[in-house]
């Protein structure tokens, strides 16, 4: 009864931060649960909370692992029991992964704290890459980014010795997604306040994730590269904020190819092409701002023109649907299945026009002489 009551007043995980929950360990007379939490807190700089809550296996139960993950905002749960033979049996649970049982003799608990616990923290943090994370508070974003950045610097990879191909693949995945998670969090923290230092660190983490995957040999193709778009965004932000020439060159190459490939597909919508041409224009403009290269200026000007022209086409498409008496069209506009064009002023192309001291209305207004994509070649 005391534990059930106390669980209602126990602290939950901190928003935007990683939290490990060390739950009840039955017959824990040596304070093993406290020792686990202390190592997580002090050695790895992560947030660990203790709970006398007993984790159950009943689905839907408030004490089940899935319920606790949600209620306590935890990314790792450790619970268990100590048997009469002085053996500790730990249950380790990571969201969306099967529970794992670790049986420790009394003389191997110290080895678990020194070596094996790290493995589960790595896996849990790497798993957090797949979590949808939306947070607007710059301080919280920065704290979460610094936390995982610091953890990576503290990891002793020499203790991670895989036993067989399955463990080797798992270790590669964990290394890759740990770096990708750090990159994503750094990018999130950099975007709002336009933090150049964090943008640079995001690029570094994404580059390490990419390098590990590229060096994975036969395993490369079975490890997804889901951080690719975020990496490209980090390159562009690094180029814009820090004037990093290499990042600008990579961004130009990547975004230009993406746009060209989308155009070649023929069936790509004007809205998608608008976004891709806008990214390509921003990359070319960032390179021009660093190198003052006239070819980059010409590309930025042409791509910005194409982006605004595609915006106008998308706007014309929506306005045509608005004029139709078709009730399904009206419903589609109301429900967002027919997407309205976003404000042109928010686009990179619009900002490039202003920087060039050109009026964006030259392309955006109806009746403009810029009617076809080829007209942007001579703009």
N, C-alpha and C positions, 0 to 999 in steps of 0.2 A: 504494500500500500504506500509506504514511504517513497519508494522508487517511482511508482506510477504518478504520484503527486509531484515529485521533484521534476519529472520529465517535462511537465507543463511550463516550468520556469527556467529550464536550461537554455543557454544561449544557442542561437542558430548560427549558421555560417554567415560570413560577411558578404554582402552583395558585391559581385565582381571579383571576389577572391576565391582561391581554392581552400576547401575545408575538408579535413579528415576527421571523422567521428570515431572515437574509440569508445565503443559501447561496453556493456556489462561483460565481464569475464568471471564466470562462476568460480567460487572457491579461491579467489585471487588473494591469498594471504601475503604474498610477497610484493604486491603492488605492481604486477607486470603491466597492467593497463596504463598506469601512470608513467611507467618507464617508456612505453611505446609513444605516448603523447609527448613526453619530454624530448625524445629524440626528434620527432617530427617538428616540434616547435624550435628547438635550440640548434640542432645540427643542420636542418634543412631550411629553416626560416619560414616554414609554412604554418598555417593556422590549424591547430588541432584542438578539439573540444572533447572533454570526458563526459560520459553519460552512464547512469546506472540502468538505462533502458535495456531490456532484453530483446534482441532481434529475433523475430519469428519468421517462419517460412510460409505462413498463411497469406495467400494473395488477398489484397484488400484490407488486411489487418493494419491498424495504425502503427503497429510495431514491426511490420514487414519491411524488408530492405527498401523496396520501391517507394513505400510511403515515407520512410525516413529520408530518402534522397530528396524528395520533394519538400517535406516539411522543414528539414534541418539545413537544406541547401548544401548537402555534402557531396563530395566527389569520390569518397572512399569510406567504407565502413569496415571496422575491425571489431569482432566480438569473439566469444569463445568460452572455454572452461578449462580448469585445471583438475586433473583426475587424481585419485588417491595414490597413483604410482609416480606422482610429481611430473607428469607429462602434461604439457600445455597443448591444447587443440584450438587453433585459431580459425575462424571463418572470415575470409577476406572477400569483400564484394565491391565491384566497380559497376557503375550504371551500364545496363544492357549487356553485361558479361555474366557468365555462370559464376556462382559462388565457388571459391577455391578453399580447400581445407589444408592447413599446414599443421603438421604434428611435430612438436618439439620436445625432445628430452630435456631434463633440467639443465644439463650442461651445454645445450645448444641454443638457449634463449639469447645469450649474449651475441652469438654469431648472427642470429636473426636480426637483432637490432643494428649490428655493424654493417651487414651486407645485404641480407635478403629483403629487409624492409624497403630499402632504396628501390628495388626492382618494382615493388607494387606502387610506390609513389610515382615513379617514372611512367608506369602504365596508366595510372589514374589521371595524371596530368596530360599525357598524350591523348587520352580518351576525351579530355575536355575540349579538344579541337573540334569535335563533332557537335558540341553543344551550341545551340543558338544563343547568342549573347547580345543583348541590346541594353545599353546604358549610356546616358547622356552626361553624367557628372564627370568632368575631366579628372578630378582628383581620384575618383574610384577607378577610372580607366587606367590612370597612371600607376596607381598602387598595384593593380592586378598585373600590369605589364612588367613592372619592376620585380614583382614576386617571382614570376616564372623565369625571368632573366637571371635573377640571383640563384634560383634553384639549379639551373643548368650549370652555372659556374661552380657549384658545390658537388655535383655528381662525380663519383669516382668510377669511370667507365671500366677501369681495369678489373673491377670485381665482377663485371657482367660477362661471364663465360658461358655461352650457349652450349647446350648438350644436344647436338643433332640439328638437322635442317629446320624442323618446326620451330625450335627455340631461336635459331639464327634468324629466321624470317620475322618472328615476333619482336626480337631485339631491334632489327632494322626498322620495322614499322614504328616501334616506340621512339627510337632516336629521331626518325624523320618527323613524326607528328608532334614530338616535343618541341623541336625547332620551329615547325610550322605554327604551332600554338603560340609560341613566343612572338613570332613574326606578326601573326594576326592581332595579338593583343597590343603590340607596339604600334601597329598601324592604326588600330582603333584609338589609341591614346594620342597619336600624332595628328589625326585629322582635324578634330575640333579646334584646338589651340594653335594649329599649324606649327607643331613642334619639330624643328629640323633634326634635332639630335635623335629623337625617337624614330623619325622616318628613316634615318641612316641605320639605326639599330634593327629596324624591321627588315630592311634590305639584307643585312648581314645574316639574320636568322633564316630568311627565305633562301638565301644563297647556300647556306649550310644544308638545309633540308634538300635542296635540289642536288647538291654535290653528293650527299649520301645516297640518294636514290640513283643518280647516274652511275655511281660506283658499285651498285648492288649486283652487277653481273646478270645472271639468269633470273634473279629475283625481281629485277627492276620492273618488268611489265605487270607483275601481280601486286605492286604497291601503287595505289592511286596517287595522282598529283593534284588533289583537290584545292591546294593553296595557290594554284597558278594565277588566277585572276587577282587575288590579293597581292601576290608578289609583283605583278605588273603595275598595280595601283601604287605600291610602295616605291617602285622605281620612278614613276612619274612624280610622286610627291617629293622624293629625294632630289630629283632634278630641279623641281620648281623652288624648293625651299633652300637647298644647300648648293645649288648650281654645280652639281656633280656631273661632269661631262660624260663619264662612262654610263651612269644611270640614264641620262638623257638619250644617249646613242642606242642603248638597249631598248628603251621605251619607244623610240622612233621605229626601230626595226620590228618590234613586236606588234605595236598598234597599227602600223602601216600594213603589215601582212594580214592581220586580222580583218582589216577593212577591205583589202583587195580580195581576200578569200570570200568574204560575205557578198561582195558585189558579183563575183564570179558565179555564185550559186543561183543567181537570177530570181529565185523565189523569196529572197530575204525581204522583209518588210522595210518600208521607208523609216519607221521608227527605230528599228534595229540598226539600219545603216546610218541614221542620224547619230546615234550614240557612238558607233564605232568611228565614224569620221570625226566626231568631236574629240574623242580620245587621241586619234592620230594627229589632229590639228594641235592639241595641247602639247603633245610630245614634240612635234616639230618646232613649235614656238619656244618651248623650254630649251631646246638645243640651240636655236637661233639666239636666245637671250644670253647664252653662255659663250658661243663661238662667233657670233655676228656673221655667220656663214650665209651668203645670199641664197644658196640653194635651199637651205632650211627655211629662210624667210618666204621664198616662193612657195614651198610646200605648205607651210603654215597658212598662208593667205588663201591658196587654192582649197585646202581641206576645210578651212573655216567657212569659205563660201559654199562648198558642197554641203556642209552640215546645216547651215541656215536654209539652204534651198530645200533640203530634205525635211527640215522642220516645217517650212511653208507648205510642202506637199502633204505632210501629215495633218497640218491644221486645215487645209482645204478638204481633206478626206473627212475629217470629223464634222466640219461645217456642212458638208453635203449631207451627211447622215442627220444632222440637226434640222435641216430643211425638209427632210422627207416626212410624209404623214404616217409612215409605217410604225405601228405601235411597238413592234419588236425592236426597232431601231431606238426608239425613245427609251425602252426598258434597258437596252444594252448600254446606252449612255449613262443612265441613272445608276446601273449596277456596276459599271466599270468594265464590262466585257468589251466595249468599244472604248479604247483608251483615248482620253483627251491629250492634246499636245501640252507638255509642261511649259512654263514660262520661258521664252527664248532668252530672257535676260540672265537666266541661271546657267546658260551654256558657256563652255570655254570659247566657242566660236564667237559669241557675242562680245566677250571680253577682249578677244584678239582684235576684232574690228575696232573697238574703242581705242585700244593701244595703238592701232595703225592710223587713228584719227579718221576712220571711215564710218559713215553712218550705216548701221546694220539694216536700216529700212531700205537701203539700196537693193538688198536681196529679199528682205522679208515682205515688202509691200506688194500688193497685187498690181499687176501691170509692169513689174520690173523687167528690164531687158534681159535679166538672168533667168532664162526659162528652162534650159537644159544643163545637165551636168557639164557638158563640154564647154558651156559658156564661162565656167569658172576657170578654165585654163588661161584665159586672157584677162581675167579680172585683176 
